């Protein structure tokens, strides 16, 4: 059980770091902390005027959904 939880956590961390990197490429600084960071990214993705190109926006939304699912499994 512990290994499975650990794997979920490392996957979650990897996804969050990838999203932060994507945002950084487009000039967006995301606050530290997993919860606040994911919430900030979700707000950016919901804003049609943000600097995130539509081409990558869909993939980023999928990553946010995956992170949310992993958080639910963790608890």
Backbone bond lengths (Angstrom), bond angles and torsions (degrees), N, CA, C in turn:
res aa  C-N    CA-C-N  psi(-1)  N-CA   C-N-CA  omega(-1)  CA-C   N-CA-C  phi
1 X - - - 1.438 - - 1.525 111.52 -
2 X 1.334 115.44 -42.69 1.467 119.56 -177.90 1.528 111.54 -64.65
3 X 1.317 116.40 -38.32 1.473 119.51 178.96 1.521 110.96 -66.21
4 X 1.320 116.09 -39.25 1.459 119.61 178.78 1.517 110.39 -63.97
5 X 1.322 117.00 -45.71 1.465 121.19 178.61 1.529 110.39 -61.87
6 X 1.311 116.41 -41.92 1.455 121.17 178.89 1.532 110.99 -62.22
7 X 1.304 116.60 -40.73 1.459 121.08 177.78 1.526 110.84 -63.81
8 X 1.327 117.10 -43.98 1.466 120.55 177.30 1.522 110.94 -59.82
9 X 1.328 116.09 -42.26 1.463 120.25 -178.47 1.529 111.15 -66.26
10 X 1.320 117.72 -41.20 1.463 119.23 179.62 1.528 110.85 -68.68
11 X 1.326 116.98 -35.68 1.459 120.88 176.44 1.524 109.74 -64.49
12 X 1.315 116.62 -44.38 1.468 122.28 178.65 1.527 110.50 -59.62
13 X 1.324 116.11 -46.35 1.463 120.99 179.71 1.522 111.09 -61.88
14 X 1.311 117.01 -42.08 1.469 121.20 178.64 1.519 111.49 -61.67
15 X 1.321 116.31 -42.40 1.467 120.55 179.91 1.529 110.93 -65.47
16 X 1.324 116.55 -43.03 1.466 120.22 179.33 1.526 110.22 -62.72
17 X 1.317 117.05 -43.86 1.470 120.54 179.06 1.528 111.39 -63.43
18 X 1.329 116.98 -38.02 1.464 120.13 177.77 1.529 110.20 -63.47
19 X 1.328 116.76 -44.42 1.464 120.18 178.94 1.524 111.53 -63.07
20 X 1.327 116.81 -41.82 1.463 120.30 177.20 1.530 110.52 -60.15
21 X 1.322 116.18 -41.61 1.465 121.02 178.79 1.514 111.91 -63.30
22 X 1.342 117.16 -43.39 1.457 120.37 177.28 1.526 110.48 -60.08
23 X 1.320 115.51 -45.49 1.475 119.49 -179.60 1.527 110.66 -62.51
24 X 1.308 116.90 -42.14 1.459 121.38 -180.00 1.530 110.86 -61.04
25 X 1.331 116.88 -37.33 1.471 120.77 178.65 1.523 111.93 -60.87
26 X 1.340 115.95 -27.50 1.462 120.00 -178.16 1.524 112.07 -105.50
27 X 1.347 115.43 19.26 1.453 120.49 173.22 1.511 116.06 80.76
28 X 1.317 117.37 15.25 1.464 121.00 -179.95 1.523 110.01 -103.21
29 X 1.299 116.17 129.49 1.459 121.19 177.20 1.524 107.78 -101.49
30 X 1.313 115.72 125.07 1.459 122.40 -177.72 1.529 108.60 -103.48
31 X 1.338 117.78 134.95 1.464 119.79 -178.86 1.521 112.21 -64.11
32 X 1.318 115.72 155.08 1.464 120.59 178.34 1.519 110.07 -71.77
33 X 1.315 114.61 162.24 1.454 121.15 -178.11 1.511 109.48 99.46
34 X 1.304 116.23 132.91 1.463 118.94 -174.78 1.525 111.74 -65.78
35 X 1.311 117.86 -47.21 1.464 119.64 -177.26 1.530 111.35 -65.74
36 X 1.322 116.32 -50.67 1.470 118.95 -178.61 1.526 111.52 -65.55
37 X 1.332 116.05 -35.32 1.462 119.82 178.38 1.514 112.46 -64.91
38 X 1.326 116.84 -47.03 1.461 120.60 -179.48 1.526 110.26 -65.82
39 X 1.335 117.09 -39.53 1.464 120.16 177.64 1.531 110.81 -62.74
40 X 1.329 116.71 -41.93 1.466 120.73 178.94 1.527 110.56 -64.71
41 X 1.307 116.88 -41.63 1.466 120.69 179.37 1.525 110.06 -64.36
42 X 1.327 117.01 -42.63 1.465 120.62 178.70 1.528 110.72 -61.03
43 X 1.339 116.91 -40.01 1.470 120.06 177.49 1.528 111.24 -64.15
44 X 1.326 116.16 -41.87 1.469 120.28 178.81 1.527 110.09 -62.03
45 X 1.324 116.48 -42.92 1.463 120.06 -178.81 1.525 112.18 -68.29
46 X 1.321 116.79 -29.42 1.463 120.79 179.38 1.533 111.58 -76.71
47 X 1.312 116.42 -18.77 1.470 121.45 -178.21 1.532 109.65 -86.83
48 X 1.324 117.45 110.78 1.470 119.28 -179.21 1.533 113.27 -65.77
49 X 1.325 117.55 -16.57 1.463 120.71 -179.23 1.530 112.58 -91.65
50 X 1.329 117.53 1.35 1.466 119.36 -179.18 1.524 110.38 -69.29
51 X 1.319 115.67 165.09 1.468 120.58 -176.18 1.526 113.52 -81.03
52 X 1.327 118.32 2.16 1.468 121.54 178.53 1.530 108.63 -75.83
53 X 1.334 117.20 122.93 1.468 120.00 179.54 1.534 111.72 -65.21
54 X 1.295 115.41 146.96 1.466 120.87 -179.46 1.526 111.32 -58.90
55 X 1.316 117.09 -31.75 1.464 121.90 -178.40 1.525 112.52 -58.78
56 X 1.326 117.54 -37.63 1.461 120.99 -177.05 1.535 112.31 -100.23
57 X 1.311 117.06 -14.38 1.465 122.12 -176.68 1.535 112.06 -57.49
58 X 1.322 117.32 -43.10 1.472 121.37 -179.82 1.519 112.34 -61.58
59 X 1.322 116.27 -44.35 1.467 120.44 179.31 1.527 110.86 -64.91
60 X 1.324 115.83 -38.55 1.464 119.46 179.33 1.531 110.71 -66.95
61 X 1.319 116.93 -37.78 1.464 120.18 177.09 1.521 110.83 -62.65
62 X 1.324 116.50 -39.41 1.468 119.96 177.25 1.526 111.20 -62.94
63 X 1.336 116.87 -39.32 1.464 120.33 177.34 1.524 111.28 -64.32
64 X 1.326 117.55 -39.86 1.466 120.96 177.75 1.527 109.95 -62.83
65 X 1.331 116.94 -42.81 1.466 120.69 177.64 1.525 111.25 -62.39
66 X 1.323 116.80 -41.25 1.461 120.86 178.90 1.530 110.70 -63.94
67 X 1.313 117.25 -40.96 1.469 121.43 178.30 1.530 109.48 -62.39
68 X 1.318 116.68 -42.93 1.461 120.83 179.28 1.531 110.22 -61.22
69 X 1.314 117.00 -42.76 1.462 121.04 178.22 1.524 111.01 -63.46
70 X 1.321 117.18 -43.01 1.460 120.88 179.29 1.529 110.99 -63.91
71 X 1.329 117.11 -36.85 1.467 120.39 177.59 1.517 111.25 -64.90
72 X 1.326 116.80 -37.88 1.467 120.40 178.31 1.525 110.77 -66.55
73 X 1.314 117.67 -37.62 1.469 121.46 178.92 1.520 111.83 -68.42
74 X 1.321 115.19 -32.92 1.467 120.70 -176.86 1.523 111.28 -64.28
75 X 1.332 116.32 -38.70 1.470 120.44 -175.09 1.480 113.77 -76.77
